[in-house]
Structures are given as structure tokens and as C-alpha cells.
Amino acid sequence: MMPALAGLWPPVSTPFRADGSLDEKRLVQHSRTLLADGAHGLAILGTTSEANSLTLAERRRVIDAHVEAGIEPARLLPGTGACAIDDAVALTRHAGEIGAAGVLLLPPFYYKNVPEDGLFAFVAAVIEHCGPRVPRIMLYHIPQMAGIGWSLDLVGRLRAAFPGLIAGLKDSAGAFEHTKAMIDAFPGFAVFPGAEVYLVKALQSGAAGCISASANINARGIRGIYDHWKHGDAAQRQEAANAIRRAVEGPTMIASVKAVLAARYGDPGWLVMRPPLVRVNEEARAALVANPAIAGLLEAVAA
């Protein structure tokens, strides 16, 4: 039986070559660094990963590249959501076949204001078509991006209909009150806030861990919160992590995280983005790496 989903699972940034093609070598190197820095596992193919700018074949290659590199499948939590049921099934089934820890499932996000019966039917179809190798499903709640989300009522319906399969939820709505409501409503449900900004409070309330974009650059610091949230220095650790988060947060966060990775690795190749996302400009990049929180972080990881 798979262990419970818990801990720090960074949504791994995806590197591209200058021509925009997937760079598997850089990707796996970065994933290994994240594990060495304390990540419990890797939430590949998330929002920060630019997953919805990848083809279905590329998304499958991201999964397979990690397995071929010797990273345990049980440390992979790939995003497999798609608007087309067959695409979601193909990726979800593949994750189950390789033995992934589970999958992160976005709702089918193009059509808005759809009835919850439609979202329920989507998940039911994915599970049915995956067959016996269906992995655990973590629902991915990010309504500000997807335009729709997973309500408390719908989560309850899905858990009742598919016991043991609907294992948790990544809550990227950005409000502690919503995260706590999910935790309180479903004891034993693995709820992961999608940012570390209120991680201490979330862990105190029963959260399972954290899946945060800024874990790409601050896995050590966020792992420190996870390990020490009961200790006297928890508030200090939280504020240090929040300062780093604030430095990259905003509309360009995915590109800003890559800019910090380019500085950490001394590799400007990390600046490449897939359109419609664009890299941060040189002025913004210089200001970012000069930010005291980021400068201190880069100094610490270089030591």
C-alpha cells in the first residue's frame, strides 16, 4: 500500500531549450536538487511547470524522464488534468501504471459555470476508463486560474462515491479559511495548501503538507517549517519563507521562479518560457536577485 500523501511536494519548474523544446536533462537535474534539498516528492506537471503549455506526449515524457533517471515513481505526483476526458485518462492511467504516488487532477477548465453533476461525471469517467490501475487522485483547486473549482459538497460526493481513491486536495485558492474548511469537513483527507504563506497555521489545523511554486527555490526553508512547526522558532521560519515568497509573487511568478533558478544554477537557459508566458526583463531580474530575501537565499544555497 502507498504511504499517506504528506510533506513538501514542489510543483517542479519545467526547463526548455532555446528553441522551446523540453529539456529533460535540466529537468531531472533540478528534480534531484529538490529532493536533496528536502522535498518529500515532486508534483510534476503543475501550474508552475507550465503543464498546460505542453503537449500530451511531452507531459508523458516528463513523467517517464524521471522514472528513467531512477527517481522512484512513488515520489512523483503528476498533474494529469485536461479538458478532454481521453487526455486526462491517458495521463492518469500512465501514472497508475508506473506506480506514481497519485495524480493532481484539475477540473475540465474551459467551460465555465458548469453544473457539479458535470464535474462529477468527468471524474467518474476518468476513474472508470483508467480501470484497475487508477492511482489515488488529488483534486487540484485553483479557481482563479481554472475558472471553476471543487466545492465542499462536490468533494464530499466524490469521496463517498470513490472511497480511497479521492485522497486529497491541493488548495490554491489562497485563503486559509478555505483550506481549514476542507480539513475540518473531511478528517483524514490530505489537504495541501498551494502556498507556504500560512503553512504553520495549516499544519496546526491538520494539513498534510505543502505544494508551492516557491518550493522550487526554497525547498530547504519550507521543509524546515514542515519539520519544525511545533517548535518555538516556527513563526521565525514562516516569516523567512514568506519574505522569499513575496519577492517572486505576482503575475510573473512562474517566470520569476525561473529567474531565481537561473541565478542559482548559473544557467541562463532557465529563463526560457513557453508562450504565452514570457521571461522577466533584465531590469526586473536584476531587482529580483538583489532583493535581500533572494540574495540571502542564493548565498545560503551556494554555501
C-alpha positions in Angstrom: 0.0 0.0 0.0 1.2 3.5 -0.8 2.2 5.7 2.2 -0.1 8.6 3.1 0.4 11.7 1.0 2.2 14.2 3.1 5.1 16.6 3.2 6.7 19.0 0.8 6.0 18.4 -2.9 7.3 21.2 -5.1 5.4 21.8 -8.4 8.6 21.4 -10.5 9.5 24.1 -12.9 10.0 22.9 -16.4 13.1 24.0 -18.4 13.1 24.5 -22.1 15.9 24.7 -24.7 16.4 27.9 -26.6 14.2 26.5 -29.4 11.4 26.0 -26.9 11.7 22.2 -26.7 11.5 20.3 -23.5 14.9 19.9 -21.7 14.7 16.6 -19.9 18.3 16.7 -18.7 17.9 20.1 -16.9 14.5 19.0 -15.6 15.8 15.8 -13.9 18.8 17.6 -12.5 16.5 20.2 -10.9 14.2 17.5 -9.5 17.2 15.7 -8.0 18.3 19.0 -6.4 14.8 19.5 -4.9 14.9 16.0 -3.4 18.3 16.7 -2.0 17.0 20.0 -0.5 14.3 18.1 1.4 11.3 17.7 -0.8 9.4 14.5 0.0 8.3 14.2 -3.6 7.8 16.0 -6.8 4.5 17.5 -8.1 5.5 17.5 -11.7 3.3 18.9 -14.4 1.6 21.6 -12.3 0.8 25.3 -13.0 4.4 26.3 -12.2 5.5 23.6 -14.5 3.7 25.3 -17.5 2.0 21.9 -17.9 -0.9 23.3 -19.9 1.6 24.6 -22.5 2.9 21.1 -23.1 1.6 18.5 -25.5 0.2 15.3 -24.2 3.3 13.5 -25.5 5.6 16.0 -23.7 3.7 15.6 -20.4 4.1 11.8 -20.7 7.8 12.3 -21.4 8.2 14.5 -18.2 6.8 11.5 -16.2 9.0 9.0 -18.0 12.2 11.0 -17.9 12.0 10.9 -14.1 11.5 7.2 -13.9 14.2 6.5 -16.5 16.6 8.6 -14.4 16.0 6.3 -11.4 13.7 8.6 -9.4 11.2 6.4 -7.5 7.7 6.6 -9.1 6.2 6.8 -5.6 7.9 10.2 -5.3 6.0 11.5 -8.3 2.6 13.3 -8.2 2.0 14.4 -11.8 -0.7 16.7 -12.9 -3.0 14.9 -15.3 -5.9 17.2 -15.7 -7.1 18.1 -19.2 -10.3 19.3 -20.8 -10.6 16.2 -22.9 -11.5 13.1 -20.9 -9.4 10.8 -23.0 -6.3 13.0 -22.5 -6.9 13.0 -18.7 -7.4 9.3 -18.8 -4.2 8.6 -20.8 -2.0 10.5 -18.4 -3.8 9.3 -15.2 -3.7 5.7 -16.3 0.0 6.0 -17.2 0.7 7.5 -13.8 -1.0 4.5 -12.2 0.9 2.0 -14.4 4.3 3.4 -13.4 3.3 3.4 -9.7 3.1 7.1 -9.0 2.1 8.3 -5.6 -1.1 9.7 -7.1 -2.1 12.4 -9.6 -3.2 16.0 -9.3 -6.5 16.5 -11.2 -7.6 19.9 -12.5 -11.3 20.2 -13.3 -12.0 20.4 -17.1 -11.5 24.2 -17.2 -12.6 25.6 -20.5 -16.4 25.7 -19.9 -17.4 27.9 -17.0 -20.5 27.7 -14.8 -20.9 24.0 -15.5 -23.1 22.1 -13.0 -21.4 20.0 -10.4 -23.1 16.9 -11.9 -20.9 17.5 -14.9 -17.7 17.8 -12.9 -18.7 14.6 -11.0 -19.3 12.8 -14.3 -15.9 13.9 -15.6 -14.1 12.4 -12.6 -16.2 9.3 -12.7 -15.3 8.8 -16.4 -11.6 9.2 -15.7 -11.7 6.6 -12.9 -13.9 4.2 -14.9 -11.7 4.4 -18.0 -8.5 4.0 -16.1 -9.7 0.7 -14.8 -7.9 -1.3 -12.0 -4.6 0.7 -12.3 -6.3 4.0 -11.4 -4.0 5.9 -8.9 -5.0 8.0 -6.0 -6.5 11.3 -7.1 -5.6 14.6 -5.5 -8.1 17.2 -6.7 -6.5 20.4 -7.8 -8.4 23.5 -6.7 -7.2 26.7 -8.3 -10.4 28.6 -9.3 -8.6 31.9 -10.0 -6.8 30.1 -12.9 -9.2 27.4 -13.9 -12.3 29.5 -13.6 -14.0 26.6 -11.8 -13.2 24.5 -8.7 -14.0 21.7 -6.4 -16.7 22.7 -3.8 -17.0 21.2 -0.4 -20.2 19.5 -1.5 -18.7 18.0 -4.6 -15.6 16.8 -2.8 -17.9 15.0 -0.3 -19.9 13.4 -3.1 -16.7 12.2 -4.9 -15.2 10.8 -1.6 -18.4 8.9 -0.9 -18.6 7.5 -4.4 -15.0 6.6 -4.7 -13.7 5.8 -1.2 -9.9 5.5 -1.0 -9.4 7.0 -4.5 -10.2 10.7 -3.8 -7.3 11.0 -1.5 -6.7 14.7 -1.1 -6.8 18.2 -2.5 -4.3 20.9 -3.4 -5.9 24.2 -2.3 -4.5 27.1 -4.3 -7.5 29.4 -3.7 -5.2 31.4 -1.4 -7.3 31.7 1.7 -6.5 29.9 5.0 -10.2 29.8 5.9 -11.0 27.7 2.8 -8.1 25.3 3.5 -9.3 24.9 7.1 -12.9 24.3 5.9 -11.6 21.4 3.7 -9.6 20.0 6.6 -12.4 20.2 9.1 -15.0 18.8 6.7 -13.1 15.6 5.8 -11.0 14.0 8.6 -8.1 12.0 7.1 -8.3 13.9 3.8 -4.8 15.0 2.6 -5.2 18.8 2.2 -2.2 20.7 0.9 -2.2 24.5 0.8 -0.8 25.7 -2.5 1.4 28.3 -0.9 3.5 28.3 2.3 2.3 31.7 3.5 0.1 30.2 6.1 1.7 26.8 6.4 2.3 26.9 10.2 -1.4 27.6 10.8 -2.4 25.0 8.2 -0.3 22.3 9.8 -1.7 23.2 13.2 -5.1 22.6 11.7 -4.3 19.2 10.2 -2.9 20.0 6.7 -0.9 17.2 5.1 1.9 19.4 3.8 2.5 22.0 1.0 2.7 22.1 -2.8 4.1 25.6 -3.5 5.7 27.2 -6.5 8.3 28.9 -4.4 9.5 25.5 -3.1 11.4 25.4 -6.4 13.8 27.9 -4.9 13.2 27.5 -1.2 12.7 23.8 -0.6 15.0 23.8 2.4 13.2 26.6 4.1 9.7 25.2 3.6 10.8 21.7 4.6 12.1 23.4 7.8 8.6 24.7 8.5 7.1 21.3 7.9 9.6 19.7 10.3 9.5 22.4 13.0 6.0 23.8 13.0 5.6 22.7 16.7 8.8 24.3 17.7 9.4 27.8 19.2 11.1 29.1 16.0 8.1 28.3 13.8 7.0 31.9 13.4 10.5 33.0 12.5 10.8 30.2 9.9 7.4 31.2 8.5 8.3 34.8 8.1 11.6 34.0 6.4 9.8 31.8 3.9 7.2 34.5 3.4 9.8 37.1 2.6 11.2 34.9 -0.2 7.6 34.2 -1.4 6.8 37.9 -1.5 9.8 38.6 -3.7 8.6 36.3 -6.5 4.9 36.5 -6.0 2.6 38.2 -8.6 1.6 37.9 -12.2 5.1 36.9 -13.3 5.7 34.4 -10.5 6.4 31.4 -12.8 9.0 33.4 -14.7 10.4 34.9 -11.5 10.9 31.5 -10.0 12.8 30.5 -13.2 14.9 33.7 -13.0 16.0 32.7 -9.5 16.8 29.2 -10.7 18.9 30.7 -13.5 20.8 32.6 -10.8 21.2 29.7 -8.5 22.4 27.3 -11.3 24.4 29.9 -13.2 22.4 28.9 -16.2 20.5 31.4 -18.3 18.8 28.6 -20.1 16.4 28.5 -17.2 14.9 31.9 -18.3 13.2 30.3 -21.4 9.4 30.3 -21.2 6.7 28.8 -23.3 4.4 31.4 -24.9 2.1 32.9 -23.8 4.3 33.3 -20.7 7.4 35.5 -21.2 10.6 35.8 -19.2 11.1 38.7 -16.8 13.0 41.6 -18.3 16.6 42.3 -17.3 15.7 45.2 -15.0 13.2 43.1 -13.1 15.6 40.2 -13.0 18.3 42.4 -11.5 16.0 43.8 -8.9 14.8 40.3 -8.0 18.2 38.8 -7.4 19.2 41.9 -5.4 16.1 41.6 -3.2 17.6 40.9 0.3 15.5 37.7 0.8 16.5 36.3 -2.6 20.2 37.4 -2.2 20.3 35.7 1.2 18.7 32.6 -0.2 21.2 32.4 -3.1 24.1 32.9 -0.7 22.8 30.1 1.5 22.3 27.5 -1.2 25.7 28.3 -2.6 27.4 27.7 0.7 
